[in-house]
């Protein structure tokens, strides 16, 4: 007899909280984030594909919820006298969009375990030990998954060794940051 994914949600709460703590570094905020993610998962459980990794699906929801709230709070600035608004400059809307789209397509091609390891270790800055505990695997397994994921991303993005993926060009950054473009 198979169980409903809704019945399994509670089994993943400790891992979700650990993941949320890695993102927020604040217990109360992490609890709020887990609650928001579980509500979203519960209401969208029909979109979960049985037989796939429920934990990875929940982690994705949690991660997306975190970054959505982060973007929202970054846009909110107390500026009652208008001084901050007067000093704003904005990157062109298209800047970096193509590179990010390429990255997302490549990232989506990775196996769930590698994406999960890269999100925890690479994007969130969790230690290998934290990531291993979150995923319920050995530290060496997380290291291996992250390494294989990075190598596959570099291959899919056609990056050479030690080549960074720039999401903006130096001239645009000079304009946005009001710092002169330095010669290379």
N, C-alpha and C positions, 0 to 999 in steps of 0.2 A: 504494500500500500504506500503510495507516494504522498508526501506531505505537501501542503500548499506553501508557496514561497512566503506568504504572510506568516505562517506558523514558524518559519525559520528566521524571520527578521530579528527576533530577540536574541538568537544565538550569536549574531554578529555585532551586538551592541558594544561589547568590550573592545573589539577591534576598531569599530567606528569611532569610539571615544578616543582611543589611542591615536588614531589617524587625525582626528579633529584637534587633539592636543598638540600634535606635531605641526599642524597648520597655524593654530591660533596662539599657542603658548599661554593659554589662559583657561583655567578650569570651567568657569561659568560660561564663557563664550563658546568653549568646546561643547558643553552640554546643550546650549541653545542651537548650535550648528547641527549636532546629532539629531536633536528633536525635529528641526526643520527638514533634514534629509529623510528621516523616517516618515514624516508626514507626506513628503513628496513621493517616496517609494510606495507607501500604502495607497495613495490615491492613483498612482500610475502603475500598479502591480500588473495590470493587464498588458503593459508594454514589455514586461520581463519575459524573456524567452526561456521556457523550462529547458533544463539540460545545460544551460550556460552557467557561468560563475556568478552566483548571487552576490557574493562578497565584492567582487570587482564592480558589479552594477551599482551596489550601494556606495562603494567608495567613489565611483564616478559622480553619482548624485551629490554626495557630500562635498566632493571637490568642486563641482560646478556651483553648488550653493555658496560655498566659501568665496570663490572668486567673484561671483555675482555681487555678493554683499560687500566685498572689498572694493570692487569698482564703484559701487554706489557710494560708499563712505569716502572714497577718494575724490569724488565729484562734489561732495558737500564741504563747503568752507564757510566758517563764520567770517563775514566781511561786511559788517553793518555800515562802515564808512566808505566802502567802495574802493579802498586803496589797492587791495589785492586784485580785484577785477580789472583795474586799470593797467596792471602790469602783466596781464596774461598774454601769452602767445600760444599758438596751437600748431602742432605738426599737421601737414596735409593729411586728409582722411585716407588717402591711398597708400601713404608711406608705410612700408612694412607689411601691408596686407597680403601681398602675393607670397612673400617669404613665410608668413605665418600660415597661410593656406597650404603651402607645400609641406610645412612641418606637420600640420594637423593630419594631412592625408598620409604622410609617412608614419606618424605616430599611431594612427588608426590601424595600420597594417601589422603592427607588432602584436604578438600574442598577449592575452590579458595579463599573464604573470609578469612579463617584461614591462608592460605599461605601468602596472601597479608598482613594481619595484622602482621604476624611473620617477614616477610621481612622488612616491614616499621619500626616496633618497635624493633624487635630483632636484625636483621642483620644490619640495617641501623642506628639504634640509634635514630630514630625520637621519639619525645614525643608522648604520647597518643593523645594529642590535635592536633599535626601536622598530625598524621596518620588519625584521625577522619576527619579533614578538607580535607585531600587528598582524602579520600574515600567517603566523603559526608554522613557520619553517625555520630551518637552520640558517645561521648568519652566512655561511658559505653559499647557500642556495640564493639568498638575496643578492650577494655580491656577483654571483654568476649571472643571474637574471638581469641585473642592472648593466653589467659589462656587455652581455650579448645584445641587450636592447640598444645601448649606445652605439655599438658597432653596426648594428642593422640600420639604425637611424642615419649614421654617417654614410653608409652605403646607399640607402634610398635617397638621400639628399645630395649625393655625389660630392661630399665634402672630403677634402684632402686632410691628412693628419695635421692636427693643431690648427685647423682652419675654423674660425668662429662663424656662426650664422648671424650676420648683422641684420637687425630689423629696421635700421634706418641708416641713411648715409651721413657722412661727417658734415657736409654742408648744411643739411637740415638740422642736425644737432647743434651746430654753431648758432643758427638762427633761433632755435627754440630755447637754448640755454643762455643766449646772449654772450657766449664766449667765442672769441675769434677762432677761425679754422686754423689749426696748426699744420705746418708742412710735414709731410711724412718722408 
